[in-house]
Amino acid sequence: MGFDIIVNIYWLPGCGLKVTFIGLGFYLSFLLAIKSLTYFQIIFSLICHWNKLNTIMWSLVVYLRKGDLS
């Protein structure tokens, strides 16, 4: 049984770098339909969205999967 960790790292202008723990779940690999023989797998996706100050905040979502060895 593997596990999934998702961490959101974003830069908020005027506040600096922030890190938010999104979730830990066994179901994420099924939802993302990821099938791999690699033991560790990191997926990066860069997301641009608007914050409350109407300035662009860049968000880096890091998906780390630790799979089974068996």
VOGU-3710 file (C-alpha; in Angstrom, 3 decimals, decimal comma):
1> mgfdiivniy> 0,000/0,000/0,000  1,432/3,325/-1,048  0,683/6,793/0,167  0,200/10,188/-1,450  1,301/13,590/-0,224  0,264/16,859/-1,849  1,920/20,112/-0,836  1,009/23,533/-2,183  3,926/25,986/-2,334  2,953/29,493/-3,371
11> wlpgcglkvt> 4,411/32,968/-3,486  2,211/35,762/-2,159  3,456/39,255/-3,085  4,291/41,198/0,057  4,090/38,125/2,264  6,760/35,848/0,867  6,786/32,112/0,349  4,000/30,068/1,872  3,603/26,306/2,119  0,248/24,643/2,638
21> figlgfylsf> -0,310/20,957/3,264  -3,201/19,950/1,027  -3,806/16,332/1,792  -2,659/12,818/2,532  -4,687/9,996/1,067  -4,507/6,541/-0,431  -7,125/7,320/-3,078  -5,279/10,061/-4,968  -3,330/7,721/-7,216  -6,604/6,199/-8,396
31> llaiksltyf> -8,176/9,589/-9,044  -5,155/10,755/-11,010  -4,921/7,395/-12,798  -1,192/7,126/-12,213  0,277/3,674/-12,766  4,048/3,509/-12,474  6,786/1,125/-11,411  8,900/3,930/-10,015  9,322/3,949/-6,250  9,229/7,730/-5,915
41> qiifslichw> 7,378/9,980/-8,304  7,114/13,773/-8,220  4,715/15,719/-10,421  5,014/19,492/-10,749  2,231/21,735/-12,022  2,401/25,516/-12,125  -0,882/27,302/-11,488  -1,532/31,020/-11,904  -4,538/32,527/-10,143  -5,717/35,748/-8,536
51> nklntimwsl> -5,557/36,494/-4,829  -7,605/39,017/-2,835  -5,217/41,860/-3,674  -5,804/41,416/-7,416  -2,174/40,484/-7,930  -0,949/37,320/-9,565  0,026/34,585/-7,132  2,051/31,697/-8,511  1,285/28,317/-7,001  3,459/25,212/-7,298
61> vvylrkgdls> 1,683/21,971/-6,508  4,018/19,118/-5,632  2,643/15,595/-5,766  4,843/12,945/-4,158  3,917/9,313/-4,428  5,620/6,471/-2,607  4,565/3,236/-4,245  4,754/-0,380/-3,261  7,917/-2,398/-3,678  5,993/-5,645/-4,030
//
